C-alpha cells in the first residue's frame, strides 16, 4: 500500500488523520485540496511531501501549461509547510520540466516517486548495516519519535524503514515509540505500521523517553528529519532534541535517517531554519474538547533543532556521515 501515488489523472493518498481507526484514501483533483491535505497533516513526512510537491505541480500543469503562470500557481503549494524542505524541492523538480509541457512535468513527478521508493530501501539497508557497526550484530531495542515509516514516504520510510529492515533480519528486539504529542503521530501512526509488519513495540509517554534511555531500555535512537542544514544541524519533530540530550547522557547512538533531498545546503545552520508554530488549539484541545482553562494560550512549535554535535551519524540513500566525529556534509 502506497501512502501517495498518481492514479488515473489525480493524486491518491492515505488520510493520516483517520488512522488508526480506519484507512481512508483521498482522491485529490485540485491544488487547493492538496494544500488543505498538507496543512491539516492528511499527508505529512518529508519524503511524502516531496512527492506531494512534484505531483501537485503535475496536477496544476494539466490546467495551466504555461511555464510562467504555472510557477506562480505553484507558490501556494510551496508555502504550505515552511519547515519541510522536501516540499519545495519536489515543486522545483517538477517545475524544471515545465518548458517541455505537462507530460514532461508528470514524468518528472513519477520519477520522484520511483526514486523515493529506491531511496527508502537503500536507507533501510545502509542504516541497519551501520547499527551493526555501532552496537554489534544482535537484536536491538530502538527508540523512535513521530512517524518515519511508509506513511512519511511512498513505501517503507526513513528511520522506521531501518527498523523494518532490522525486523526482517531478525535483529529487532523491540521498538519503543514516543507517543509524540500533541497529535500523537507515534501512538497513532508508527504503532499502526509496526503492528502491520508484525514487530514487537511499546508506546511510551514522551516525557519518559530519556529515563528509559538512561535505564538501558533502549540501546539507540533513530529519528527522521524535515530539514538538515549545511552544517548538519537537524530539524525534526519537536521532542527530538530531548531524545538527543537523553541519548548523549546515556551514551547511546543517536542516528538521523533522511534522503539527500532533505539536506538544504542553502541553509548554513539550524538557527536559519524557520520553525512552524501550529497554534494553540492542538495543545489546549483534544478531540475537539477543551482540556485547558478557557482562554489559555500555548506555544506549539512543530519542530525543534538538534545540533550536529549530538548526532552520531546521518544515514542517506547514498552515504553515512559521522557528524559527531567531525565529518562534513559537503562533497
C-alpha positions in Angstrom: 0.0 0.0 0.0 1.5 3.3 -1.1 1.0 6.4 1.0 0.8 8.7 -2.0 0.5 7.9 -5.7 -0.7 9.2 -9.1 -3.8 7.2 -10.2 -5.8 8.0 -13.4 -5.1 11.7 -13.6 -5.3 12.5 -9.9 -3.4 12.2 -6.6 -4.4 9.5 -4.3 -3.2 9.5 -0.7 -3.9 7.9 2.6 -5.6 10.3 5.0 -3.3 10.0 8.0 -5.8 11.9 10.2 -8.2 9.0 10.0 -5.6 6.4 11.3 -5.6 4.1 13.2 -9.4 3.9 13.3 -9.8 3.5 9.5 -7.8 3.5 6.3 -9.3 6.2 4.1 -7.9 7.1 0.7 -8.4 10.7 -0.5 -8.6 11.4 -4.3 -7.1 14.9 -4.9 -8.1 16.6 -8.1 -7.4 20.3 -7.3 -4.4 22.1 -5.9 -6.5 23.7 -3.2 -7.5 20.2 -1.9 -3.8 19.2 -1.9 -2.8 22.3 0.1 -5.6 21.6 2.6 -4.4 17.9 2.9 -0.9 19.1 3.6 -1.9 21.8 6.0 -4.1 19.5 8.1 -1.5 16.7 8.0 -3.6 14.3 6.0 -0.2 13.8 4.2 3.0 14.5 6.1 6.6 13.4 6.4 9.5 14.9 4.4 9.7 12.4 1.6 5.9 12.2 1.1 5.8 16.0 1.0 8.5 16.0 -1.7 6.3 13.6 -3.7 3.2 15.7 -3.0 5.1 18.8 -4.2 6.0 17.2 -7.5 2.6 15.6 -8.1 0.9 18.9 -7.2 2.8 20.7 -10.0 1.8 17.9 -12.4 -1.8 18.4 -11.3 -1.6 22.1 -11.9 0.1 21.6 -15.3 -3.0 19.8 -16.6 -4.9 23.1 -16.2 -2.1 25.6 -16.6 0.6 24.5 -19.1 2.2 28.0 -19.5 5.5 27.7 -17.5 5.4 31.3 -16.1 1.8 31.0 -14.9 2.4 27.5 -13.6 5.3 28.8 -11.5 3.1 31.5 -9.9 0.3 29.0 -9.3 2.7 26.6 -7.5 3.8 29.3 -5.0 0.9 28.5 -2.6 1.8 24.8 -2.6 5.4 25.5 -1.8 4.4 27.6 1.2 2.0 25.0 2.7 4.7 23.7 5.2 7.6 26.1 5.7 10.0 23.9 7.7 10.0 20.8 5.5 12.5 21.4 2.7 11.4 18.4 0.6 8.1 20.1 -0.3 9.8 22.9 -2.2 12.4 20.5 -3.6 9.6 18.4 -5.1 7.9 21.5 -6.5 11.1 22.7 -8.1 11.9 19.2 -9.6 8.6 19.2 -11.5 8.7 22.9 -12.4 12.1 22.4 -14.0 10.3 20.4 -16.8 7.5 22.9 -17.3 9.0 24.2 -20.6 8.7 20.7 -22.0 4.9 20.5 -21.4 2.5 18.8 -19.0 3.5 15.3 -20.0 7.2 16.0 -19.1 6.1 17.5 -15.7 4.2 14.4 -14.9 7.1 12.1 -16.0 9.4 14.0 -13.6 6.8 13.7 -10.7 6.6 9.9 -11.4 10.4 9.7 -11.3 10.3 11.4 -7.9 8.0 8.6 -6.7 10.3 5.8 -8.1 13.4 7.5 -6.6 11.8 7.7 -3.2 10.9 4.0 -3.1 14.5 3.1 -4.1 16.0 5.6 -1.6 13.9 4.3 1.3 15.0 0.7 0.6 18.6 1.8 0.4 18.4 3.8 3.7 16.9 0.8 5.4 19.9 -1.4 4.4 22.5 1.2 5.0 21.1 2.1 8.4 20.8 -1.5 9.6 24.4 -2.1 8.5 25.6 1.0 10.4 23.9 -0.2 13.6 25.8 -3.5 13.3 29.0 -1.5 13.3 27.9 0.7 16.2 26.4 -1.8 18.6 27.0 -5.2 17.2 25.1 -7.9 15.4 22.4 -8.7 17.9 18.7 -8.0 18.5 18.3 -4.3 19.4 15.8 -2.2 21.3 15.3 1.0 19.4 13.6 4.3 20.4 12.0 6.5 17.8 9.7 9.5 17.7 6.9 10.7 15.4 6.3 8.7 12.3 9.1 7.9 9.9 7.7 4.8 8.2 5.9 4.2 4.9 3.3 6.8 5.9 6.0 9.5 5.7 7.2 8.4 2.3 5.8 6.3 -0.5 6.8 3.0 0.9 9.0 1.8 3.9 10.1 5.2 5.1 13.3 6.6 6.6 14.1 5.8 10.3 11.3 3.3 10.6 12.5 1.8 7.4 15.7 1.0 9.2 13.6 -0.6 12.0 11.7 -2.6 9.4 14.9 -3.9 7.9 16.2 -4.9 11.4 12.9 -6.7 11.9 13.2 -8.5 8.6 16.8 -9.5 9.5 15.6 -10.9 12.9 17.6 -8.1 14.7 14.7 -6.1 16.3 14.1 -6.9 19.9 11.6 -4.1 20.5 10.7 -0.7 19.2 9.9 2.0 21.8 7.6 4.5 20.2 7.4 8.0 21.7 3.7 9.0 21.6 4.6 12.4 20.0 2.3 14.9 21.4 0.2 16.9 20.7 -1.0 15.0 17.6 0.2 11.5 18.6 1.9 10.5 15.3 3.9 7.9 17.2 1.0 6.3 19.1 -1.4 6.6 16.1 0.8 6.0 13.0 4.1 4.4 14.0 2.4 1.9 16.3 -0.1 1.1 13.4 2.8 0.5 11.0 4.8 -1.7 13.4 1.7 -3.8 14.1 1.2 -4.3 10.4 4.8 -5.5 10.0 4.4 -7.8 13.0 7.2 -6.2 15.0 7.2 -6.0 18.8 6.7 -2.5 20.2 5.7 -0.4 23.2 4.3 3.1 23.1 5.9 5.3 25.7 5.0 8.7 27.1 7.2 11.4 25.6 8.5 12.6 28.9 9.5 9.0 29.9 11.8 8.6 26.9 15.0 10.0 28.4 14.5 8.0 31.6 14.1 4.8 29.5 17.4 5.6 27.7 19.2 6.2 31.0 17.9 2.9 32.4 19.1 0.9 29.4 15.6 0.1 28.0 16.7 1.5 24.6 20.1 1.0 23.0 19.9 3.7 20.4 17.7 6.4 19.0 16.6 6.6 15.3 14.8 9.8 14.0 14.0 11.2 10.6 14.4 14.8 9.5 12.4 17.6 7.9 15.4 19.8 7.1 19.1 19.3 7.6 21.2 22.4 7.5 24.6 22.5 5.6 26.5 22.1 8.9 24.4 19.0 9.9 22.0 20.7 12.4 18.7 18.9 12.0 15.1 20.0 12.2 12.7 17.2 13.2 9.5 16.7 15.2 9.6 18.6 18.4 11.0 16.3 21.2 13.9 15.1 19.0 16.3 17.4 20.8 15.2 16.0 24.2 15.9 12.5 22.9 19.4 13.6 21.6 20.2 15.0 25.0 19.0 11.8 26.7 21.0 9.7 24.3 24.1 11.7 25.0 23.6 11.3 28.7 23.1 7.5 28.3 26.0 7.2 25.9 23.9 5.6 23.2 24.0 6.3 19.4 21.6 9.0 18.1 21.1 8.4 14.3 19.3 10.6 11.8 17.9 8.8 8.7 16.8 11.0 5.8 17.1 11.3 2.0 19.7 13.5 0.4 16.9 15.8 -0.7 16.4 16.8 3.0 19.8 18.3 3.2 19.5 22.0 2.5 22.9 23.3 1.5 21.5 26.9 1.3 20.7 26.9 5.0 24.0 27.3 6.9 22.9 26.1 10.3 19.9 25.3 12.5 19.4 28.9 13.5 18.4 29.8 9.9 15.6 27.2 9.8 12.1 28.5 10.1 10.1 26.6 12.8 6.4 26.3 12.1 4.1 27.0 15.1 0.8 25.3 14.6 -1.2 27.4 17.1 -2.8 26.8 20.4 -5.7 24.6 19.5 -3.7 21.4 19.1 -2.3 21.9 22.7 -5.3 23.2 24.7 -7.9 20.9 23.0 -8.1 17.2 22.5 -10.6 15.6 20.2 -12.4 18.9 19.9 -12.8 19.2 23.7 -11.1 21.9 25.7 -8.6 20.5 28.2 -7.1 23.7 29.4 -8.8 26.7 31.0 -10.8 28.8 28.6 -8.6 31.5 27.2 -5.3 29.6 27.8 -2.6 30.3 25.3 0.0 27.9 24.1 3.4 27.7 22.3 3.2 24.9 19.8 6.4 24.5 17.7 6.0 21.6 15.3 9.8 21.0 15.2 13.0 21.6 17.1 16.7 21.7 16.1 19.2 19.1 17.2 22.8 20.4 16.8 25.2 18.2 14.8 27.4 17.7 17.9 24.6 15.5 19.4 24.1 13.4 16.2 26.2 10.3 15.9 25.6 9.8 12.2 23.4 10.8 9.3 22.2 8.0 7.0 21.0 8.8 3.5 20.4 6.6 0.5 24.0 7.3 -0.7 26.2 7.5 2.4 26.8 7.6 6.1 28.1 10.9 7.5 29.5 10.6 11.1 28.6 14.1 12.2 29.8 13.8 15.9 33.2 12.6 14.6 33.5 15.8 12.6 32.7 14.6 9.1 31.2 17.3 6.8 28.1 17.0 4.6 29.6 18.8 1.6 31.0 16.7 -1.2 
